[in-house]
Amino acid sequence: MRAPRVVLLTIAAVALAVRLAPAQVSLTVTGAPVTIPAPVPADYNAGFVIDPTGLAWTVNVTGGASTNRTSIISIRSTSANFGGGKALSDLQWRRADLAAWNSVTGVDVTIESRPIKKNGINDPWSNSIFFRSLLSWTADPPSAHSANLVITLTVTTP
């Protein structure tokens, strides 16, 4: 039986300067670390194994003026590869409300962007992402796989 794939998570919050009264925009992420189960033969036949729980996040605005802002959630890895001879691109993510899978890269990729306003539009707002590891009968020898992920919140104002 193969070892589970573990993806460590680092959460970074970036808030750009706001000229009006400062607001607190928070990002809460739950579900870390991501642990993709050890694959079984049916997973190899499918070509992937999925972490069934994923990560959830919530963005919330408190304090300050009720100003329109744009909140952007992005993902990247600080790891060069997925370990055990696997390419980083073999680790994939998808938003819970979308069907398309995307490979993890070393640069920030927007997961979702929403306008947000204190006590108004999308305050708070939430979503989740799921992860999977691509598999190959011939290219994946038994080994452990891991990568560090960074989930970033960027907030801008008009």
Contacts in CASP RR format, 6 or more apart in sequence:
PFRMAT RR
TARGET T0000
AUTHOR 0000-0000-0000
METHOD contacts of the structure
MODEL  1
MRAPRVVLLTIAAVALAVRLAPAQVSLTVTGAPVTIPAPVPADYNAGFVI
DPTGLAWTVNVTGGASTNRTSIISIRSTSANFGGGKALSDLQWRRADLAA
WNSVTGVDVTIESRPIKKNGINDPWSNSIFFRSLLSWTADPPSAHSANLV
ITLTVTTP
1 38 0 8 1.000
2 38 0 8 1.000
2 39 0 8 1.000
2 142 0 8 1.000
2 143 0 8 1.000
3 38 0 8 1.000
3 142 0 8 1.000
3 143 0 8 1.000
3 144 0 8 1.000
3 145 0 8 1.000
4 35 0 8 1.000
4 36 0 8 1.000
4 37 0 8 1.000
4 38 0 8 1.000
4 144 0 8 1.000
5 35 0 8 1.000
5 36 0 8 1.000
5 49 0 8 1.000
5 82 0 8 1.000
5 91 0 8 1.000
5 133 0 8 1.000
5 144 0 8 1.000
5 145 0 8 1.000
5 146 0 8 1.000
6 33 0 8 1.000
6 34 0 8 1.000
6 35 0 8 1.000
6 36 0 8 1.000
6 144 0 8 1.000
6 145 0 8 1.000
6 146 0 8 1.000
7 33 0 8 1.000
7 34 0 8 1.000
7 35 0 8 1.000
7 36 0 8 1.000
7 51 0 8 1.000
7 91 0 8 1.000
7 131 0 8 1.000
7 146 0 8 1.000
7 147 0 8 1.000
7 148 0 8 1.000
7 149 0 8 1.000
8 32 0 8 1.000
8 33 0 8 1.000
8 146 0 8 1.000
8 147 0 8 1.000
8 148 0 8 1.000
8 149 0 8 1.000
9 29 0 8 1.000
9 32 0 8 1.000
9 33 0 8 1.000
9 34 0 8 1.000
9 55 0 8 1.000
9 148 0 8 1.000
9 149 0 8 1.000
9 150 0 8 1.000
9 151 0 8 1.000
10 78 0 8 1.000
10 148 0 8 1.000
10 149 0 8 1.000
10 150 0 8 1.000
10 151 0 8 1.000
11 27 0 8 1.000
11 29 0 8 1.000
11 32 0 8 1.000
11 150 0 8 1.000
11 151 0 8 1.000
11 152 0 8 1.000
12 150 0 8 1.000
12 151 0 8 1.000
12 152 0 8 1.000
12 153 0 8 1.000
13 26 0 8 1.000
13 27 0 8 1.000
13 152 0 8 1.000
13 153 0 8 1.000
14 152 0 8 1.000
14 153 0 8 1.000
14 154 0 8 1.000
14 155 0 8 1.000
15 25 0 8 1.000
15 153 0 8 1.000
15 154 0 8 1.000
15 155 0 8 1.000
16 154 0 8 1.000
16 155 0 8 1.000
16 156 0 8 1.000
16 157 0 8 1.000
18 67 0 8 1.000
18 69 0 8 1.000
18 157 0 8 1.000
19 157 0 8 1.000
20 64 0 8 1.000
20 65 0 8 1.000
20 67 0 8 1.000
20 157 0 8 1.000
21 63 0 8 1.000
21 64 0 8 1.000
21 65 0 8 1.000
22 63 0 8 1.000
22 64 0 8 1.000
23 61 0 8 1.000
23 62 0 8 1.000
23 63 0 8 1.000
23 64 0 8 1.000
23 65 0 8 1.000
23 67 0 8 1.000
23 69 0 8 1.000
23 118 0 8 1.000
24 61 0 8 1.000
24 62 0 8 1.000
24 63 0 8 1.000
24 64 0 8 1.000
25 59 0 8 1.000
25 60 0 8 1.000
25 61 0 8 1.000
25 69 0 8 1.000
25 71 0 8 1.000
25 116 0 8 1.000
25 153 0 8 1.000
25 155 0 8 1.000
26 59 0 8 1.000
26 60 0 8 1.000
26 61 0 8 1.000
26 62 0 8 1.000
27 57 0 8 1.000
27 58 0 8 1.000
27 59 0 8 1.000
27 73 0 8 1.000
27 151 0 8 1.000
27 153 0 8 1.000
28 57 0 8 1.000
28 58 0 8 1.000
28 60 0 8 1.000
29 55 0 8 1.000
29 56 0 8 1.000
29 57 0 8 1.000
29 151 0 8 1.000
30 55 0 8 1.000
30 56 0 8 1.000
30 57 0 8 1.000
31 53 0 8 1.000
31 54 0 8 1.000
31 55 0 8 1.000
31 56 0 8 1.000
32 55 0 8 1.000
34 51 0 8 1.000
34 54 0 8 1.000
34 55 0 8 1.000
34 131 0 8 1.000
34 149 0 8 1.000
35 51 0 8 1.000
36 49 0 8 1.000
36 50 0 8 1.000
36 51 0 8 1.000
36 131 0 8 1.000
36 132 0 8 1.000
36 133 0 8 1.000
36 145 0 8 1.000
37 49 0 8 1.000
37 51 0 8 1.000
37 52 0 8 1.000
38 49 0 8 1.000
39 49 0 8 1.000
39 133 0 8 1.000
39 135 0 8 1.000
43 49 0 8 1.000
43 135 0 8 1.000
44 135 0 8 1.000
44 136 0 8 1.000
44 137 0 8 1.000
44 140 0 8 1.000
46 135 0 8 1.000
47 134 0 8 1.000
47 135 0 8 1.000
47 136 0 8 1.000
48 92 0 8 1.000
48 132 0 8 1.000
48 133 0 8 1.000
48 134 0 8 1.000
48 135 0 8 1.000
49 132 0 8 1.000
49 133 0 8 1.000
49 135 0 8 1.000
50 130 0 8 1.000
50 131 0 8 1.000
50 132 0 8 1.000
51 130 0 8 1.000
51 131 0 8 1.000
51 132 0 8 1.000
52 130 0 8 1.000
54 128 0 8 1.000
54 129 0 8 1.000
54 130 0 8 1.000
54 131 0 8 1.000
55 128 0 8 1.000
55 129 0 8 1.000
55 131 0 8 1.000
55 151 0 8 1.000
56 126 0 8 1.000
56 127 0 8 1.000
56 128 0 8 1.000
57 73 0 8 1.000
57 126 0 8 1.000
57 127 0 8 1.000
57 128 0 8 1.000
57 151 0 8 1.000
58 124 0 8 1.000
58 125 0 8 1.000
58 126 0 8 1.000
59 71 0 8 1.000
59 73 0 8 1.000
59 114 0 8 1.000
59 116 0 8 1.000
59 122 0 8 1.000
59 124 0 8 1.000
59 125 0 8 1.000
59 126 0 8 1.000
59 153 0 8 1.000
60 123 0 8 1.000
60 124 0 8 1.000
61 69 0 8 1.000
61 116 0 8 1.000
61 117 0 8 1.000
61 118 0 8 1.000
61 119 0 8 1.000
61 123 0 8 1.000
61 124 0 8 1.000
62 118 0 8 1.000
63 118 0 8 1.000
64 118 0 8 1.000
65 118 0 8 1.000
66 117 0 8 1.000
66 118 0 8 1.000
66 119 0 8 1.000
66 120 0 8 1.000
67 117 0 8 1.000
67 118 0 8 1.000
67 157 0 8 1.000
68 115 0 8 1.000
68 116 0 8 1.000
68 117 0 8 1.000
68 121 0 8 1.000
68 157 0 8 1.000
68 158 0 8 1.000
69 115 0 8 1.000
69 116 0 8 1.000
69 117 0 8 1.000
69 155 0 8 1.000
69 156 0 8 1.000
69 157 0 8 1.000
70 113 0 8 1.000
70 114 0 8 1.000
70 115 0 8 1.000
70 116 0 8 1.000
70 155 0 8 1.000
70 156 0 8 1.000
70 157 0 8 1.000
71 113 0 8 1.000
71 114 0 8 1.000
71 115 0 8 1.000
71 116 0 8 1.000
71 122 0 8 1.000
71 125 0 8 1.000
71 153 0 8 1.000
71 154 0 8 1.000
71 155 0 8 1.000
72 110 0 8 1.000
72 112 0 8 1.000
72 113 0 8 1.000
72 152 0 8 1.000
72 153 0 8 1.000
72 154 0 8 1.000
72 155 0 8 1.000
72 156 0 8 1.000
73 110 0 8 1.000
73 111 0 8 1.000
73 112 0 8 1.000
73 113 0 8 1.000
73 127 0 8 1.000
73 151 0 8 1.000
73 152 0 8 1.000
73 153 0 8 1.000
74 108 0 8 1.000
74 109 0 8 1.000
74 110 0 8 1.000
74 111 0 8 1.000
74 151 0 8 1.000
74 152 0 8 1.000
74 154 0 8 1.000
75 93 0 8 1.000
75 104 0 8 1.000
75 108 0 8 1.000
75 109 0 8 1.000
75 111 0 8 1.000
75 129 0 8 1.000
75 149 0 8 1.000
75 150 0 8 1.000
75 151 0 8 1.000
75 152 0 8 1.000
76 104 0 8 1.000
76 105 0 8 1.000
76 106 0 8 1.000
76 107 0 8 1.000
76 108 0 8 1.000
76 109 0 8 1.000
76 149 0 8 1.000
76 150 0 8 1.000
76 152 0 8 1.000
77 88 0 8 1.000
77 91 0 8 1.000
77 104 0 8 1.000
77 105 0 8 1.000
77 106 0 8 1.000
77 147 0 8 1.000
77 148 0 8 1.000
77 149 0 8 1.000
77 150 0 8 1.000
78 106 0 8 1.000
78 148 0 8 1.000
78 150 0 8 1.000
79 88 0 8 1.000
79 146 0 8 1.000
79 147 0 8 1.000
79 148 0 8 1.000
80 88 0 8 1.000
81 87 0 8 1.000
81 88 0 8 1.000
81 147 0 8 1.000
82 88 0 8 1.000
82 90 0 8 1.000
82 91 0 8 1.000
82 133 0 8 1.000
82 145 0 8 1.000
82 146 0 8 1.000
82 147 0 8 1.000
83 143 0 8 1.000
83 144 0 8 1.000
83 145 0 8 1.000
83 146 0 8 1.000
83 147 0 8 1.000
84 141 0 8 1.000
84 143 0 8 1.000
84 144 0 8 1.000
84 145 0 8 1.000
85 143 0 8 1.000
86 133 0 8 1.000
86 140 0 8 1.000
86 145 0 8 1.000
88 103 0 8 1.000
88 104 0 8 1.000
88 105 0 8 1.000
88 106 0 8 1.000
88 147 0 8 1.000
89 103 0 8 1.000
89 104 0 8 1.000
89 105 0 8 1.000
90 103 0 8 1.000
90 133 0 8 1.000
90 134 0 8 1.000
91 103 0 8 1.000
91 104 0 8 1.000
91 131 0 8 1.000
91 132 0 8 1.000
91 133 0 8 1.000
91 134 0 8 1.000
91 145 0 8 1.000
91 147 0 8 1.000
92 101 0 8 1.000
92 102 0 8 1.000
92 103 0 8 1.000
92 104 0 8 1.000
92 131 0 8 1.000
92 132 0 8 1.000
92 133 0 8 1.000
92 134 0 8 1.000
93 101 0 8 1.000
93 102 0 8 1.000
93 104 0 8 1.000
93 111 0 8 1.000
93 129 0 8 1.000
93 130 0 8 1.000
93 131 0 8 1.000
94 100 0 8 1.000
94 101 0 8 1.000
94 102 0 8 1.000
94 129 0 8 1.000
94 130 0 8 1.000
94 132 0 8 1.000
95 111 0 8 1.000
95 112 0 8 1.000
95 127 0 8 1.000
95 128 0 8 1.000
95 129 0 8 1.000
96 127 0 8 1.000
96 128 0 8 1.000
96 129 0 8 1.000
96 130 0 8 1.000
97 127 0 8 1.000
101 132 0 8 1.000
102 109 0 8 1.000
104 147 0 8 1.000
104 149 0 8 1.000
108 152 0 8 1.000
111 127 0 8 1.000
111 129 0 8 1.000
111 151 0 8 1.000
112 127 0 8 1.000
114 122 0 8 1.000
114 125 0 8 1.000
115 121 0 8 1.000
115 122 0 8 1.000
116 122 0 8 1.000
116 123 0 8 1.000
116 125 0 8 1.000
116 155 0 8 1.000
117 123 0 8 1.000
133 145 0 8 1.000
END
